[in-house]
Amino acid sequence: MASYPPAIERLLDELTRLPGVGPKTAERYLFALLRQPSAGLKAFGQAVANLHETILNCQRCHNFDTQSPCRYCRDRQRDQQVLCVVADAPDVLAIEQTGVYHGLYHVLGGTINTVEGQGPEQLHIADLLGRIPKEKITEVILAMNPDIEGETTSLYLKKALAPSGVRLTQLARGIPTGGDVTYLDEATLGEAITHRQPT
Amino acid sequence: MASYPPAIERLLDELTRLPGVGPKTAERYLFALLRQPSAGLKAFGQAVANLHETILNCQRCHNFDTQSPCRYCRDRQRDQQVLCVVADAPDVLAIEQTGVYHGLYHVLGGTINTVEGQGPEQLHIADLLGRIPKEKITEVILAMNPDIEGETTSLYLKKALAPSGVRLTQLARGIPTGGDVTYLDEATLGEAITHRQPT
């Protein structure tokens, strides 16, 4: 079977490490990169090579930023006693973009996923438990995805946080804005009825 | 609207230059890269930065290889008088993997696409025309995709190559292996009837 020269195959292998990228997509990416001018490739390559020097993991909340502690942890205007727990760093930006949350964050760095061998000890759960008494946190909002891994993680955290006596809340379940009652899945519609809110 | 720090935004911009990558995919890729160890990132980043030094465009056929002329152009065992014209370098490997072609290649570097402002002068068509008399080519196989851009390019090449008197062929049109007559699109089925072959 014909194949590319080893140097090209190695690069294709590197590209397939990106999430959801198979051999054909890696090929498309590589040939798209080859069409870019040298200067652009050098700048991009250097940025990737120095990623860990440029983008730091916040020592307090594990969000990614160009400084540690991150800009949310440094911002004294924010409510210092409410903590929103998210699975991954992009979730922080998603919540920031709503403009309705003004507390602090804690990024777990993933969810409990027994199939992929990711247990609670691989996540930033120990520091979360430490932050509650140390920072006198009064409320923890669990903002994991409503899927199996997210629910498992929430359940684990609920048990782990119970002894601290902190107020525990989670994102409201219900009809998404723009949703259609006729076509909603039963689980979502069921949650919307169960958790119906006063008008 | 909340956004990432400038250093992160710049990297996300670079990632969205890859074909088919939007802001959300760029975000997934960036955070996947951040999870990789520093050594891996350095190696990958350097490989991207040095792409144009490692992977060369063959001066003769414009295929990509670690040497120029490329391994197909260097291989004297191949039929030196048959030229297969393809749009992009990955097509060369696809044809090689069939194991049925043993001639030379010519990579155009794209197709004629008037919508995106890519005309014949942006493609390696002038050198193709030059190769025919210089290398005493007897047959040119047009192996462009059977879509609008591919057909336009084939038509253009047909006219441009006519004065040379070279034998012009194209990939056979018909039912793909594993295809189903009931569910084939009319264009393909029509071509399969028109170009029916003796059994």
Boltz contact constraints between the chains, C-beta under 6 A:
constraints:
  - contact:
      token1: [A, 1]
      token2: [B, 97]
      max_distance: 6.0
  - contact:
      token1: [A, 2]
      token2: [B, 93]
      max_distance: 6.0
  - contact:
      token1: [A, 2]
      token2: [B, 96]
      max_distance: 6.0
  - contact:
      token1: [A, 2]
      token2: [B, 97]
      max_distance: 6.0
  - contact:
      token1: [A, 5]
      token2: [B, 65]
      max_distance: 6.0
  - contact:
      token1: [A, 5]
      token2: [B, 66]
      max_distance: 6.0
  - contact:
      token1: [A, 7]
      token2: [B, 54]
      max_distance: 6.0
  - contact:
      token1: [A, 7]
      token2: [B, 66]
      max_distance: 6.0
  - contact:
      token1: [A, 11]
      token2: [B, 47]
      max_distance: 6.0
  - contact:
      token1: [A, 14]
      token2: [B, 44]
      max_distance: 6.0
  - contact:
      token1: [A, 18]
      token2: [B, 29]
      max_distance: 6.0
  - contact:
      token1: [A, 18]
      token2: [B, 32]
      max_distance: 6.0
  - contact:
      token1: [A, 19]
      token2: [B, 28]
      max_distance: 6.0
  - contact:
      token1: [A, 19]
      token2: [B, 32]
      max_distance: 6.0
  - contact:
      token1: [A, 27]
      token2: [B, 90]
      max_distance: 6.0
  - contact:
      token1: [A, 28]
      token2: [B, 19]
      max_distance: 6.0
  - contact:
      token1: [A, 29]
      token2: [B, 18]
      max_distance: 6.0
  - contact:
      token1: [A, 32]
      token2: [B, 18]
      max_distance: 6.0
  - contact:
      token1: [A, 32]
      token2: [B, 19]
      max_distance: 6.0
  - contact:
      token1: [A, 33]
      token2: [B, 51]
      max_distance: 6.0
  - contact:
      token1: [A, 38]
      token2: [B, 52]
      max_distance: 6.0
  - contact:
      token1: [A, 41]
      token2: [B, 48]
      max_distance: 6.0
  - contact:
      token1: [A, 41]
      token2: [B, 51]
      max_distance: 6.0
  - contact:
      token1: [A, 42]
      token2: [B, 49]
      max_distance: 6.0
  - contact:
      token1: [A, 44]
      token2: [B, 14]
      max_distance: 6.0
  - contact:
      token1: [A, 45]
      token2: [B, 45]
      max_distance: 6.0
  - contact:
      token1: [A, 45]
      token2: [B, 48]
      max_distance: 6.0
  - contact:
      token1: [A, 45]
      token2: [B, 49]
      max_distance: 6.0
  - contact:
      token1: [A, 46]
      token2: [B, 49]
      max_distance: 6.0
  - contact:
      token1: [A, 47]
      token2: [B, 11]
      max_distance: 6.0
  - contact:
      token1: [A, 48]
      token2: [B, 41]
      max_distance: 6.0
  - contact:
      token1: [A, 48]
      token2: [B, 45]
      max_distance: 6.0
  - contact:
      token1: [A, 49]
      token2: [B, 42]
      max_distance: 6.0
  - contact:
      token1: [A, 49]
      token2: [B, 45]
      max_distance: 6.0
  - contact:
      token1: [A, 49]
      token2: [B, 46]
      max_distance: 6.0
  - contact:
      token1: [A, 51]
      token2: [B, 33]
      max_distance: 6.0
  - contact:
      token1: [A, 51]
      token2: [B, 41]
      max_distance: 6.0
  - contact:
      token1: [A, 52]
      token2: [B, 38]
      max_distance: 6.0
  - contact:
      token1: [A, 54]
      token2: [B, 7]
      max_distance: 6.0
  - contact:
      token1: [A, 65]
      token2: [B, 5]
      max_distance: 6.0
  - contact:
      token1: [A, 66]
      token2: [B, 5]
      max_distance: 6.0
  - contact:
      token1: [A, 66]
      token2: [B, 7]
      max_distance: 6.0
  - contact:
      token1: [A, 89]
      token2: [B, 31]
      max_distance: 6.0
  - contact:
      token1: [A, 90]
      token2: [B, 27]
      max_distance: 6.0
  - contact:
      token1: [A, 93]
      token2: [B, 2]
      max_distance: 6.0
  - contact:
      token1: [A, 96]
      token2: [B, 2]
      max_distance: 6.0
  - contact:
      token1: [A, 97]
      token2: [B, 1]
      max_distance: 6.0
  - contact:
      token1: [A, 97]
      token2: [B, 2]
      max_distance: 6.0
